[in-house]
Structures are given as C-alpha cells and as structure tokens.
C-alpha cells in the first residue's frame, strides 16, 4: 500500500510541475519563428539569403538576410509577392553561399561578422503596386547564427531607431539568390 501511495504522490508531483512551463510568462520572443517588436509578436515563416559577393577592400562577402512572415514570397528578381512583415540584415561572412555560424554585430562595417545595415517593416503588401511601407532602422544589437548543413537557427536581440526592443528567432532552411553576376 505504501508503494502505491508513493507512486501516486510521485506522479502527481510530476504532473503538477509539468504545467508550469506553459505559463512561463507572456514573452513569446523565446519561441521559434517569431519577430517581436516592442513586445508584440509577428510570425515568421520563411527566409532568404541574397549573395552580393565580396567587398574588394575587406574580402568579406556581403550576404543579405531577409526573414519574412505572413506569406511573403521572395524571388531572385526582386519581384516579391504576398503580405506580412520582413526583418532585414546586411551581413558580412567569409564565403559565398551561406552565412558562417557565429555572432554578428550591428556596427556599420563591411568586415567579417558585421552587419552594416538592418531594418524591418510591418504590414507590407507586395501585391499592391502603389504601397509604401514604413521601414524602421535597427540601430544596435547582435544576431546569432548557427548553421548545420542547409538548416539555420537564427536569433537576434536589437534596438530600433525608436528605442523599441526588436528580438526574435527563426529556425529552418533559407532560399538563396546569387546576384553577383547581375
């Protein structure tokens, strides 16, 4: 009888403690595939790398990263479609074809593990020709990239020009455009 009571007691402790993880605060920026701006979360569902090639003075390679949500579909000819949000980082890595794993700093430089420019826009509608969106510059912060083959885990913790925290993460594959010959 003592073993049964001990088993029931142990089970109830495990069951009760498991539910606490679901109520671990309201900040969803720790979840994957989300862009959080000033505490409001926006879903991300795709990403794109655009290779612009090496800088002649530093030999670092310019690969731009766009992470999009809401159904935006990128193409290599800059005729994107869909509606949603986009966060953009102009990044500098060591080789063409992919981003190196590591931490990239927003510092305006064209050197390895630097981000020379970053911004984001919400409420984009590429399906309307006359649409204009408010792109907000990201002033400071860092982006962490972990690459395993074609899969990426990307997270960022940044501050925009309005003083808002812009954070989030994305995991998955990224489409790729090589525009070095254009």
Z-matrix of the N, CA and C atoms (Angstrom, degrees):
N
C 1 1.445
C 2 1.521 1 110.90
N 3 1.355 2 117.42 1 -39.49
C 4 1.452 3 120.77 2 179.34
C 5 1.531 4 110.76 3 -62.72
N 6 1.337 5 116.76 4 -37.07
C 7 1.463 6 120.14 5 179.76
C 8 1.520 7 110.66 6 -65.66
N 9 1.326 8 117.58 7 -39.07
C 10 1.464 9 121.01 8 179.39
C 11 1.522 10 110.08 9 -66.61
N 12 1.341 11 117.84 10 -44.14
C 13 1.461 12 120.79 11 178.08
C 14 1.538 13 110.81 12 -63.08
N 15 1.320 14 117.06 13 -41.76
C 16 1.459 15 121.19 14 178.29
C 17 1.526 16 110.29 15 -63.28
N 18 1.319 17 117.52 16 -40.87
C 19 1.447 18 121.97 17 178.56
C 20 1.535 19 110.70 18 -64.20
N 21 1.324 20 117.60 19 -44.42
C 22 1.468 21 121.74 20 178.84
C 23 1.526 22 109.97 21 -64.48
N 24 1.308 23 118.16 22 -43.49
C 25 1.457 24 122.67 23 179.33
C 26 1.537 25 110.48 24 -61.87
N 27 1.334 26 117.24 25 -45.54
C 28 1.463 27 121.97 26 179.73
C 29 1.520 28 110.36 27 -63.12
N 30 1.323 29 117.19 28 -44.49
C 31 1.460 30 121.31 29 179.11
C 32 1.517 31 111.24 30 -61.35
N 33 1.326 32 117.88 31 -42.79
C 34 1.463 33 120.29 32 -178.71
C 35 1.525 34 111.44 33 -67.17
N 36 1.330 35 118.82 34 -33.99
C 37 1.465 36 121.20 35 176.41
C 38 1.526 37 110.94 36 -65.95
N 39 1.323 38 116.11 37 -43.84
C 40 1.466 39 120.37 38 179.88
C 41 1.526 40 109.95 39 -65.69
N 42 1.320 41 117.70 40 -43.72
C 43 1.458 42 121.43 41 -179.47
C 44 1.519 43 111.42 42 -63.96
N 45 1.310 44 118.22 43 -40.53
C 46 1.468 45 121.47 44 -179.70
C 47 1.517 46 111.25 45 -70.55
N 48 1.316 47 118.40 46 -39.77
C 49 1.456 48 119.96 47 -177.56
C 50 1.515 49 111.38 48 -72.48
N 51 1.324 50 119.87 49 -25.89
C 52 1.452 51 121.85 50 179.94
C 53 1.505 52 113.00 51 -67.70
N 54 1.304 53 118.80 52 -28.88
C 55 1.457 54 121.80 53 -178.44
C 56 1.504 55 113.75 54 -74.29
N 57 1.317 56 118.84 55 -18.60
C 58 1.455 57 121.25 56 -177.52
C 59 1.525 58 112.32 57 -66.71
N 60 1.332 59 117.81 58 -29.71
C 61 1.457 60 121.07 59 -178.21
C 62 1.518 61 111.83 60 -64.09
N 63 1.327 62 117.62 61 -31.49
C 64 1.448 63 120.71 62 -178.48
C 65 1.519 64 112.31 63 -71.25
N 66 1.297 65 119.30 64 -21.13
C 67 1.454 66 123.23 65 -178.22
C 68 1.517 67 111.07 66 -110.18
N 69 1.284 68 115.87 67 36.42
C 70 1.456 69 121.11 68 -174.53
C 71 1.516 70 111.71 69 -84.18
N 72 1.320 71 117.77 70 54.85
C 73 1.456 72 121.64 71 178.33
C 74 1.516 73 111.06 72 86.52
N 75 1.329 74 115.41 73 171.96
C 76 1.455 75 119.77 74 -177.22
C 77 1.519 76 112.72 75 -104.13
N 78 1.307 77 119.01 76 3.02
C 79 1.455 78 121.63 77 -179.69
C 80 1.519 79 109.22 78 -80.86
N 81 1.337 80 116.50 79 106.07
C 82 1.453 81 121.27 80 -177.39
C 83 1.513 82 112.88 81 -87.71
N 84 1.325 83 119.05 82 1.73
C 85 1.453 84 120.31 83 -176.60
C 86 1.526 85 112.47 84 -66.32
N 87 1.327 86 118.37 85 -14.13
C 88 1.454 87 120.36 86 175.76
C 89 1.519 88 111.13 87 -80.51
N 90 1.335 89 118.18 88 -12.95
C 91 1.446 90 121.42 89 177.20
C 92 1.520 91 109.22 90 -74.97
N 93 1.301 92 116.57 91 159.23
C 94 1.452 93 121.45 92 179.67
C 95 1.523 94 110.98 93 -81.58
N 96 1.329 95 115.90 94 151.65
C 97 1.458 96 124.39 95 174.49
C 98 1.524 97 112.78 96 64.09
N 99 1.337 98 115.11 97 50.42
C 100 1.455 99 120.06 98 179.84
C 101 1.531 100 110.06 99 -143.53
N 102 1.320 101 115.46 100 141.40
C 103 1.458 102 124.02 101 171.16
C 104 1.514 103 106.22 102 -109.61
N 105 1.323 104 117.09 103 121.40
C 106 1.458 105 121.70 104 -179.10
C 107 1.528 106 108.58 105 -112.00
N 108 1.335 107 116.48 106 121.49
C 109 1.458 108 122.52 107 179.94
C 110 1.519 109 107.79 108 -120.83
N 111 1.325 110 116.43 109 113.39
C 112 1.458 111 120.59 110 179.56
C 113 1.515 112 113.38 111 56.86
N 114 1.333 113 117.72 112 30.87
C 115 1.461 114 122.37 113 178.03
C 116 1.517 115 114.80 114 91.48
N 117 1.330 116 118.89 115 -5.22
C 118 1.464 117 122.11 116 176.09
C 119 1.521 118 108.48 117 -99.80
N 120 1.334 119 116.21 118 129.93
C 121 1.462 120 121.57 119 -175.49
C 122 1.519 121 111.75 120 -97.90
N 123 1.344 122 114.22 121 142.10
C 124 1.457 123 123.26 122 177.31
C 125 1.527 124 107.68 123 -129.92
N 126 1.317 125 116.27 124 134.41
C 127 1.464 126 121.33 125 -177.01
C 128 1.527 127 110.48 126 -72.58
N 129 1.318 128 115.28 127 141.76
C 130 1.463 129 122.75 128 171.76
C 131 1.516 130 108.08 129 -113.47
N 132 1.339 131 117.28 130 137.23
C 133 1.461 132 118.45 131 -178.61
C 134 1.522 133 113.99 132 -132.03
N 135 1.328 134 118.08 133 -0.73
C 136 1.462 135 119.26 134 177.48
C 137 1.527 136 110.07 135 -159.80
N 138 1.319 137 114.45 136 167.74
C 139 1.453 138 119.77 137 178.58
C 140 1.513 139 110.84 138 -150.45
N 141 1.330 140 115.72 139 158.87
C 142 1.453 141 121.53 140 -177.42
C 143 1.522 142 110.36 141 -143.62
N 144 1.328 143 115.43 142 138.67
C 145 1.457 144 122.70 143 171.47
C 146 1.522 145 107.92 144 -109.88
N 147 1.346 146 117.02 145 133.53
C 148 1.460 147 121.77 146 175.39
C 149 1.518 148 108.10 147 -120.98
N 150 1.332 149 116.26 148 119.76
C 151 1.457 150 122.57 149 -177.17
C 152 1.530 151 109.65 150 -90.66
N 153 1.345 152 116.87 151 117.35
C 154 1.455 153 122.60 152 176.43
C 155 1.524 154 112.04 153 -103.51
N 156 1.325 155 117.62 154 1.26
C 157 1.454 156 121.69 155 175.36
C 158 1.517 157 113.65 156 87.81
N 159 1.350 158 115.73 157 -179.56
C 160 1.469 159 120.77 158 -176.38
C 161 1.523 160 113.00 159 -78.87
N 162 1.328 161 115.18 160 151.73
C 163 1.457 162 122.90 161 171.63
C 164 1.529 163 106.57 162 -82.58
N 165 1.311 164 117.46 163 131.64
C 166 1.468 165 120.61 164 -174.14
C 167 1.525 166 113.40 165 -65.89
N 168 1.332 167 118.02 166 -25.86
C 169 1.465 168 119.32 167 -177.61
C 170 1.532 169 113.53 168 -89.56
N 171 1.333 170 117.57 169 -26.37
C 172 1.471 171 119.00 170 -176.86
C 173 1.517 172 113.29 171 -114.68
N 174 1.326 173 117.51 172 -15.02
C 175 1.468 174 124.03 173 -175.40
C 176 1.521 175 113.09 174 64.61
N 177 1.314 176 118.23 175 4.07
C 178 1.463 177 120.26 176 172.10
C 179 1.527 178 107.91 177 -74.03
N 180 1.325 179 116.91 178 145.82
C 181 1.457 180 122.82 179 -176.19
C 182 1.529 181 109.40 180 -96.89
N 183 1.344 182 115.90 181 130.26
C 184 1.465 183 122.38 182 178.38
C 185 1.523 184 109.42 183 -86.74
N 186 1.326 185 116.00 184 109.38
C 187 1.459 186 122.01 185 172.85
C 188 1.522 187 107.57 186 -122.56
N 189 1.329 188 115.21 187 117.92
C 190 1.460 189 120.95 188 -179.75
C 191 1.516 190 109.94 189 -86.96
N 192 1.323 191 115.53 190 138.99
C 193 1.462 192 122.93 191 179.85
C 194 1.518 193 109.00 192 -114.51
N 195 1.322 194 116.18 193 123.99
C 196 1.465 195 122.98 194 171.08
C 197 1.518 196 107.76 195 -117.65
N 198 1.324 197 116.35 196 130.42
C 199 1.468 198 122.27 197 173.03
C 200 1.519 199 106.58 198 -117.51
N 201 1.346 200 116.37 199 125.65
C 202 1.447 201 121.42 200 -170.70
C 203 1.523 202 111.97 201 -124.46
N 204 1.307 203 114.95 202 158.05
C 205 1.452 204 120.91 203 175.61
C 206 1.506 205 111.37 204 -144.26
N 207 1.304 206 115.29 205 163.63
C 208 1.455 207 121.24 206 176.77
C 209 1.511 208 114.04 207 85.71
N 210 1.319 209 117.79 208 8.54
C 211 1.456 210 119.74 209 176.89
C 212 1.509 211 115.12 210 101.79
N 213 1.325 212 119.43 211 12.94
C 214 1.458 213 121.14 212 175.99
C 215 1.526 214 108.59 213 -68.88
N 216 1.334 215 115.70 214 133.56
C 217 1.462 216 121.33 215 -179.34
C 218 1.526 217 108.20 216 -118.89
N 219 1.350 218 116.82 217 113.71
C 220 1.466 219 119.68 218 179.41
C 221 1.525 220 111.67 219 -82.50
N 222 1.327 221 116.17 220 154.64
C 223 1.459 222 121.91 221 171.90
C 224 1.521 223 108.22 222 -135.07
N 225 1.298 224 116.67 223 162.62
C 226 1.467 225 121.06 224 -179.48
C 227 1.523 226 113.13 225 -75.54
N 228 1.329 227 118.04 226 -12.79
C 229 1.455 228 119.86 227 179.33
C 230 1.535 229 112.58 228 -99.22
N 231 1.322 230 117.38 229 17.18
C 232 1.471 231 123.89 230 177.70
C 233 1.523 232 114.32 231 62.78
N 234 1.319 233 118.22 232 20.51
C 235 1.458 234 121.77 233 174.10
C 236 1.529 235 106.80 234 -106.00
N 237 1.314 236 115.41 235 79.41
C 238 1.456 237 120.80 236 -178.39
C 239 1.517 238 109.61 237 -82.63
N 240 1.339 239 116.26 238 155.44
C 241 1.452 240 121.57 239 177.76
C 242 1.526 241 109.04 240 -129.66
N 243 1.329 242 115.15 241 166.12
C 244 1.457 243 121.21 242 175.44
C 245 1.512 244 112.94 243 101.80
N 246 1.319 245 113.36 244 -178.69
C 247 1.459 246 121.93 245 -177.23
C 248 1.517 247 108.95 246 -134.82
N 249 1.339 248 116.41 247 146.28
C 250 1.457 249 119.36 248 177.98
C 251 1.509 250 112.79 249 154.60
N 252 1.330 251 115.95 250 -136.07
C 253 1.462 252 122.43 251 -176.85
C 254 1.522 253 109.87 252 -134.50
N 255 1.343 254 115.00 253 157.87
C 256 1.455 255 121.14 254 -178.14
C 257 1.518 256 108.60 255 -145.20
N 258 1.334 257 116.69 256 135.95
C 259 1.456 258 122.09 257 170.07
C 260 1.525 259 106.06 258 -119.65
N 261 1.339 260 115.26 259 134.50
C 262 1.458 261 121.88 260 -169.83
C 263 1.524 262 110.40 261 -126.71
N 264 1.353 263 115.36 262 136.17
C 265 1.460 264 122.01 263 176.64
C 266 1.530 265 108.77 264 -132.81
N 267 1.337 266 117.62 265 124.92
C 268 1.461 267 122.53 266 172.99
C 269 1.525 268 106.66 267 -89.54
N 270 1.340 269 116.21 268 103.47
C 271 1.465 270 121.85 269 -168.60
C 272 1.530 271 111.22 270 -110.56
N 273 1.342 272 114.57 271 156.99
C 274 1.461 273 121.54 272 -178.54
C 275 1.520 274 108.97 273 -125.87
N 276 1.340 275 115.53 274 121.11
C 277 1.456 276 123.14 275 -173.06
C 278 1.530 277 109.53 276 -129.34
N 279 1.325 278 117.92 277 -177.96
C 280 1.468 279 120.05 278 -172.49
C 281 1.529 280 114.86 279 -90.94
N 282 1.340 281 118.18 280 -25.17
C 283 1.459 282 120.89 281 -175.21
C 284 1.522 283 110.50 282 -139.16
N 285 1.332 284 114.40 283 154.31
C 286 1.461 285 119.40 284 175.64
C 287 1.525 286 109.52 285 -74.66
N 288 1.311 287 116.91 286 149.54
C 289 1.455 288 121.22 287 174.65
C 290 1.507 289 116.03 288 106.70
N 291 1.334 290 117.44 289 -22.31
C 292 1.460 291 119.54 290 -177.87
C 293 1.528 292 109.64 291 -164.37
N 294 1.325 293 115.33 292 166.31
C 295 1.468 294 121.55 293 171.78
C 296 1.517 295 108.73 294 -92.72
N 297 1.337 296 116.12 295 136.03
C 298 1.459 297 120.60 296 173.51
C 299 1.518 298 110.00 297 -67.91
N 300 1.315 299 116.86 298 147.03
C 301 1.460 300 120.75 299 170.27
C 302 1.516 301 108.67 300 -67.46
N 303 1.320 302 116.39 301 139.53
C 304 1.458 303 121.42 302 178.85
C 305 1.512 304 111.27 303 149.80
N 306 1.326 305 115.69 304 -175.79
C 307 1.462 306 122.29 305 -179.99
C 308 1.518 307 109.13 306 -105.13
N 309 1.321 308 115.54 307 125.92
C 310 1.459 309 123.79 308 179.93
C 311 1.530 310 108.54 309 -105.20
N 312 1.330 311 116.71 310 135.77
C 313 1.465 312 122.32 311 -178.37
C 314 1.526 313 110.75 312 -107.18
N 315 1.322 314 117.16 313 136.61
C 316 1.464 315 121.25 314 172.44
C 317 1.530 316 106.71 315 -76.24
N 318 1.351 317 115.64 316 108.59
C 319 1.460 318 119.48 317 -176.54
C 320 1.524 319 113.19 318 -144.31
N 321 1.334 320 117.66 319 2.93
C 322 1.455 321 121.19 320 178.09
C 323 1.515 322 114.95 321 74.95
N 324 1.322 323 118.23 322 6.56
C 325 1.460 324 121.91 323 -177.03
C 326 1.524 325 111.21 324 -97.10
N 327 1.348 326 115.17 325 160.85
C 328 1.457 327 122.49 326 177.00
C 329 1.520 328 109.42 327 -107.63
N 330 1.312 329 117.02 328 48.06
C 331 1.461 330 122.04 329 -177.55
C 332 1.523 331 109.80 330 -122.04
N 333 1.342 332 115.86 331 166.04
C 334 1.459 333 120.73 332 -177.94
C 335 1.530 334 111.71 333 -51.87
N 336 1.317 335 114.79 334 139.02
C 337 1.473 336 124.23 335 178.13
C 338 1.525 337 112.35 336 59.64
N 339 1.342 338 115.65 337 31.35
C 340 1.458 339 121.66 338 175.12
C 341 1.518 340 109.96 339 -111.68
N 342 1.323 341 114.84 340 157.25
C 343 1.459 342 122.86 341 170.73
C 344 1.524 343 105.17 342 -121.82
N 345 1.338 344 116.17 343 115.37
C 346 1.460 345 119.66 344 -175.74
C 347 1.529 346 112.11 345 -84.80
N 348 1.327 347 117.82 346 -20.83
C 349 1.464 348 120.88 347 178.14
C 350 1.525 349 108.29 348 -160.37
N 351 1.333 350 116.40 349 147.41
C 352 1.468 351 121.41 350 177.16
C 353 1.519 352 109.28 351 -151.78
N 354 1.334 353 116.31 352 145.99
C 355 1.453 354 121.26 353 174.57
C 356 1.527 355 109.82 354 -160.74
N 357 1.322 356 115.95 355 176.63
C 358 1.463 357 121.35 356 177.40
C 359 1.513 358 108.98 357 -150.26
N 360 1.333 359 115.88 358 159.99
C 361 1.462 360 122.22 359 174.79
C 362 1.521 361 108.37 360 -142.91
N 363 1.316 362 114.78 361 141.97
C 364 1.464 363 122.61 362 177.21
C 365 1.530 364 107.99 363 -112.84
N 366 1.292 365 117.84 364 151.97
C 367 1.463 366 121.31 365 176.70
C 368 1.519 367 113.63 366 69.63
N 369 1.316 368 117.37 367 33.15
C 370 1.467 369 121.86 368 177.60
C 371 1.530 370 108.94 369 -72.03
N 372 1.337 371 116.16 370 142.96
C 373 1.459 372 121.27 371 173.43
C 374 1.525 373 108.02 372 -136.92
N 375 1.332 374 115.95 373 91.01
C 376 1.459 375 120.97 374 -179.64
C 377 1.525 376 112.05 375 -70.39
N 378 1.327 377 118.19 376 -12.02
C 379 1.456 378 121.59 377 -178.04
C 380 1.528 379 112.53 378 -81.13
N 381 1.321 380 118.28 379 -8.93
C 382 1.461 381 122.58 380 176.83
C 383 1.518 382 108.93 381 -110.80
N 384 1.334 383 115.62 382 121.38
C 385 1.466 384 121.12 383 -175.95
C 386 1.517 385 113.88 384 -63.00
N 387 1.314 386 117.41 385 -32.96
C 388 1.466 387 119.92 386 -173.91
C 389 1.523 388 113.43 387 -96.05
N 390 1.318 389 116.46 388 12.95
C 391 1.464 390 119.79 389 -178.51
C 392 1.525 391 111.23 390 -75.57
N 393 1.306 392 115.28 391 141.10
C 394 1.460 393 121.87 392 170.86
C 395 1.518 394 107.03 393 -127.95
N 396 1.322 395 115.08 394 140.39
C 397 1.444 396 120.02 395 -176.22
C 398 1.507 397 109.12 396 -119.83
N 399 1.302 398 115.23 397 152.52
C 400 1.458 399 120.87 398 176.90
C 401 1.519 400 109.09 399 -87.28
N 402 1.332 401 115.77 400 103.00
C 403 1.454 402 120.97 401 174.52
C 404 1.512 403 107.43 402 -84.30
N 405 1.312 404 117.01 403 128.67
C 406 1.457 405 122.97 404 -178.90
C 407 1.527 406 108.09 405 -107.06
N 408 1.316 407 116.42 406 124.32
C 409 1.457 408 121.68 407 -179.08
C 410 1.522 409 110.57 408 -71.00
N 411 1.322 410 115.64 409 138.63
C 412 1.463 411 121.62 410 173.74
C 413 1.523 412 106.73 411 -96.84
N 414 1.325 413 116.26 412 122.92
C 415 1.461 414 122.05 413 -170.78
C 416 1.529 415 115.02 414 -89.68
N 417 1.330 416 117.34 415 -35.94
C 418 1.463 417 119.33 416 -174.00
C 419 1.523 418 110.28 417 -153.53
N 420 1.333 419 114.17 418 164.75
C 421 1.454 420 120.17 419 176.23
C 422 1.512 421 111.81 420 126.69
N 423 1.328 422 114.42 421 -166.63
C 424 1.460 423 119.88 422 -176.23
C 425 1.524 424 110.97 423 -142.80
N 426 1.334 425 113.91 424 160.12
C 427 1.459 426 122.91 425 177.25
C 428 1.518 427 107.24 426 -127.52
N 429 1.319 428 116.58 427 127.69
C 430 1.454 429 121.42 428 177.63
C 431 1.528 430 108.89 429 -102.63
N 432 1.337 431 116.04 430 128.89
C 433 1.463 432 122.27 431 -179.21
C 434 1.523 433 109.13 432 -119.72
N 435 1.318 434 116.10 433 129.03
C 436 1.456 435 122.25 434 171.87
C 437 1.518 436 106.44 435 -124.33
N 438 1.338 437 115.76 436 121.90
C 439 1.465 438 120.92 437 -178.30
C 440 1.520 439 109.89 438 -118.25
N 441 1.330 440 114.55 439 134.98
C 442 1.463 441 121.65 440 173.80
C 443 1.523 442 106.30 441 -134.39
N 444 1.333 443 116.65 442 100.40
C 445 1.463 444 120.21 443 -174.54
C 446 1.512 445 109.70 444 65.66
N 447 1.332 446 116.74 445 -124.70
C 448 1.464 447 121.68 446 178.99
C 449 1.522 448 113.02 447 -92.14
N 450 1.324 449 117.83 448 -1.26
C 451 1.464 450 121.60 449 -178.02
C 452 1.527 451 110.62 450 -97.29
N 453 1.324 452 114.12 451 138.78
C 454 1.460 453 121.25 452 179.31
C 455 1.524 454 110.45 453 -122.83
N 456 1.317 455 115.51 454 146.53
C 457 1.453 456 122.70 455 164.86
C 458 1.517 457 105.25 456 -122.63
N 459 1.327 458 115.63 457 116.36
C 460 1.460 459 122.03 458 -173.45
C 461 1.520 460 107.91 459 -124.18
N 462 1.330 461 116.27 460 132.03
C 463 1.463 462 120.54 461 175.37
C 464 1.519 463 108.55 462 -136.18
N 465 1.318 464 116.29 463 153.16
C 466 1.460 465 120.76 464 -178.52
C 467 1.510 466 110.41 465 -144.40
N 468 1.316 467 113.86 466 151.28
C 469 1.460 468 123.26 467 177.06
C 470 1.521 469 105.81 468 -141.05
N 471 1.333 470 116.51 469 102.47
C 472 1.453 471 121.81 470 -170.93
C 473 1.528 472 111.21 471 -136.26
N 474 1.337 473 115.18 472 171.06
C 475 1.468 474 122.53 473 176.50
C 476 1.525 475 107.56 474 -127.42
N 477 1.338 476 117.20 475 131.15
C 478 1.459 477 119.60 476 179.55
C 479 1.531 478 111.37 477 -88.00
N 480 1.314 479 116.70 478 177.42
C 481 1.455 480 122.81 479 -177.82
C 482 1.514 481 114.29 480 -65.41
N 483 1.338 482 117.59 481 -15.11
C 484 1.464 483 121.98 482 177.23
C 485 1.524 484 112.55 483 -96.51
N 486 1.338 485 116.95 484 3.35
C 487 1.458 486 121.47 485 -179.50
C 488 1.509 487 114.62 486 85.85
N 489 1.334 488 118.09 487 6.58
C 490 1.470 489 121.70 488 178.52
C 491 1.517 490 111.44 489 -79.79
N 492 1.322 491 116.14 490 141.85
C 493 1.462 492 120.67 491 170.63
C 494 1.521 493 107.61 492 -74.29
N 495 1.336 494 115.35 493 127.48
C 496 1.461 495 122.47 494 177.36
C 497 1.523 496 105.61 495 -120.58
N 498 1.317 497 115.82 496 107.10
C 499 1.461 498 121.26 497 -174.46
C 500 1.516 499 108.81 498 -132.96
N 501 1.319 500 115.69 499 172.20
C 502 1.451 501 118.88 500 174.97
C 503 1.506 502 112.08 501 154.14
N 504 1.338 503 114.46 502 -170.48
C 505 1.454 504 120.23 503 179.85
C 506 1.520 505 109.81 504 -158.28
N 507 1.318 506 113.51 505 159.02
C 508 1.467 507 121.62 506 177.37
C 509 1.520 508 107.69 507 -145.20
N 510 1.332 509 117.00 508 137.88
C 511 1.463 510 122.28 509 175.14
C 512 1.508 511 108.90 510 -131.06
N 513 1.341 512 115.72 511 132.65
C 514 1.451 513 119.91 512 177.23
C 515 1.509 514 111.44 513 148.05
N 516 1.327 515 115.21 514 -168.46
C 517 1.451 516 120.89 515 177.80
C 518 1.527 517 108.88 516 -86.56
N 519 1.336 518 115.74 517 163.25
C 520 1.455 519 122.39 518 179.02
C 521 1.526 520 108.89 519 -127.69
N 522 1.321 521 117.75 520 137.89
C 523 1.460 522 119.41 521 172.79
C 524 1.521 523 107.58 522 -69.73
N 525 1.334 524 116.80 523 162.49
C 526 1.464 525 120.40 524 -173.43
C 527 1.529 526 109.99 525 -137.30
N 528 1.323 527 115.32 526 133.26
C 529 1.453 528 122.81 527 174.90
C 530 1.509 529 109.15 528 -125.18
N 531 1.327 530 117.11 529 129.14
C 532 1.461 531 122.11 530 175.04
C 533 1.519 532 107.25 531 -107.23
N 534 1.338 533 117.13 532 108.99
C 535 1.454 534 121.70 533 -178.21
C 536 1.526 535 111.35 534 -109.88
N 537 1.328 536 116.99 535 19.15
C 538 1.456 537 120.27 536 -177.60
C 539 1.519 538 112.35 537 -67.69
N 540 1.335 539 118.87 538 -25.49
C 541 1.454 540 122.06 539 179.95
C 542 1.507 541 113.66 540 -91.87
N 543 1.318 542 117.68 541 -1.78
C 544 1.476 543 121.33 542 -177.50
C 545 1.506 544 111.71 543 -78.72
